[in-house]
Amino acid sequence: MDAPPYFIKAVRSHLPLTITRAVLDENGLLIGGDGWVFATESAWRFASQRGFEFGSGSEVAPAQIDSLVGQSITAAYPFGTASLDPSFVLSGGMIFEHFSTTDFEPWELRLPGNVTIIADGTGA
């Protein structure tokens, strides 16, 4: 099995990450907590064992985004064939999946300890 990408290793070293704010507006999605934030303008979704819950572009997303507050990211995995994007498992049972739609900074992750990771389209 291949080693996980650097950004997944970085997230895993800080788990669990509790979500204390979740914002969805014309600039995209931002989820974060004490000392960390994940921001994206690309496509994303939240799914569960029931299937699709909500995602970028879905009509119910603005009403559902507050349901993330209070949950924690408990696991992180690379997502997609090329492992360019993160997938986060939440304590409430949902999984966040990100889909880069550009190779220029599709997402940004800031972690405790002044760690900033800006996706560059390589997943390296």
N, C-alpha and C positions, 0 to 999 in steps of 0.2 A: 504494500500500500504506500502511495506517495505521501510525503510529508505535507501537512497543510500549508497554504500560503501564509506569508508573513503577517498579513492583517488578521487572519484567524488565530494565529498563535498569540498575537497581541491582545485580542479580545479575551481569549481563554485565560490569559494570565490575570485578568481583572474580574472574572466572574465571581459571584453574580453581580450584574449591573441593574440597579433598581431604576425604573422609569418614574420620574417625578414630573415630567412635562412631555406633552405630545402636541405638536402644532401641525396643522395642515392648512396651507393657504396657497395663494397664487405663486409663491416661490418654491413650493414643494413640501416635503415631509421632513419634520425635525422631531426626533425623539431623544430624550436625554435625562440625565440625573446629576447627582452630586459629582462633579469633576469629569463628566463625559457627555458627549453628544454625537449623534449620527444624523447627517443631513443629506438629502438627495433631491434632485429635480427630475430624476429618471423614473422609470416604471417600477412598481413594487406591489406586493399583495400580502395579506394575512390569510392563512388557511388553517383549518383544523381537521380533525378526523371527520367532521361533517362535510368538509369541502371548502370552497371559497367562502370567506367571510366578508372581506372588503379589500379594496385596493385603489391604486391611483386611477382616477377617472370614474370610479363607481359612485353612483348617486348617494349611497348610504355612508360612504367614507367619512364625511364631515361629522355625521352624527355618532359614528362609532369610535372616532379617534381618541376620545376621552377615556374609553374603556381600557386603554393601555396603561394609564396612570395607576401606579400601585403594583403593577406586575414587575417581574424581574426577567432579565435575559439569563437563562440558566445554562445554555449551551450555544456554541457557534460552530458552523460548518461552512465549507466553501460551497457555493451554489452554481450550477450550470456546468456544461461540458468542459469549458475552459477554466473553471474555478476563478472567474474574475470578480464574482460578487459574493456577499455574505448571505447566510441564512441564519436566523436567530430563533432559538426555541424559547418561548415565554412560559413563565410559571403558570399562567392560566390555561395552557394547553394549545395556544395558537403558535404558528410558525410564521415568521417574517421571511419573505423571499424577495430579493432585489434583482432587477434586470437592468443592466447598463444599456442605455440607448444611445450612448456616445462614447468615444474614446477619450474625450477631454473632461476630466474631473467629474465623472458621473455621480460620485458620492465622496463624502468627507467624514472621517471619524476622528474624534478627539477623545483621548483616554486620560485617566489620572497620570500625573507625573510629566505633564507637558508633551505627551505623545500625540502627534498629529499624523494621520495617514490620509493621503489624498489619492483616490484611485487613479491609476494611470493607464488602464487598459491592458496591463500585462499579467496581473495576478501573481507576479513573481515574489 
